[in-house]
Amino acid sequence: MSPRPRLLYVSDLAYPARGRRYCDEDIHLTARLRDSFDLALCHPLDAAALMDGFDAVVVRNSGPVIGYQKEYEAFREQARARGTRVYNPLHGRGDMAGKQYLLDLTAAGYPVIPTVDRPEDLHLLPEAPSYAVKPKAGADSIGLRFLPYEELDALGYGEILVQPRVDFRYEVSFYFVDDLFQYALHAPDPERRWVLEPYEPTADDLAFARRFIEWNTLDHGIQRVDACRAPGGELLLVELEDLNPYLSLDRVPEETRERFAGVLTDSLRRFLEA
């Protein structure tokens, strides 16, 4: 490793996200990381060709991989073959590996929105006015649709998931670096999911989120636990984002933003030394 570690920071700065600008977040974080690392920024489609010149690749706001699945798989294969350090590490069990974890967590009895992927399991879902049908490789609500129960049998199964549509009170996200909780945000209006406000979690809320961080067994990296507050008051997992979670750092106070950058810097140092 060089005296100052070299990081290749991967982001799609022009990704058109609704209600937010990925590039602002990455400009802020890279400016802070440059205090401790030699750093270059590249588009996700260029990462495989450039990564040999760096001590680690940091995958951040790289957009839904469904738009470049073939290239993403090639990047993963090459990184493993070359022994390239990738942050987050490539063995994540959440969104990084697709949506299979929603099925696994449902079967294991975790507090998650019940999920099935076979027509013979539809009877296991609780009754609901409609059901969410989403692709296993989806992200950012790409391919999401809502159908009544009587139309579910006719679907082409294999690459889709089915869940009851939950009439939740609000959504809340918990942000972690390694296993360290950093902050939480929630969307008070379910119709404006991208409008987030700071949220003060209870001890029970944090215990809920930590169950999924511990399940994922990532020693290093940024993770976001997305949940919804069900009508009965309980939290249910919506998504465990361990690939490239958007951090909504523009929605937190400056002090929290700066602390997060420092914690991320320390995590990357530990990751490089491991």
Secondary structure by P-SEA (a helix, b strand, c coil): cccccccccccccccccccccaaaaaaaaaaaaaaccccccccccccccccccccbbbbcccccccccaaaaaaaaaaaaaaccccccccccccccccaaaaaaaaaacccccccccccccccccccccbbbbbbcccccccbbbbbccccccccccccccccccccccbbbbbbbccccccccccccccccccccccccccaaaaaaaaaaaaaacccbbbbbbbbbbccccbbbbccccccccccccccccaaaaaaaaaaaaaaaaaaaac
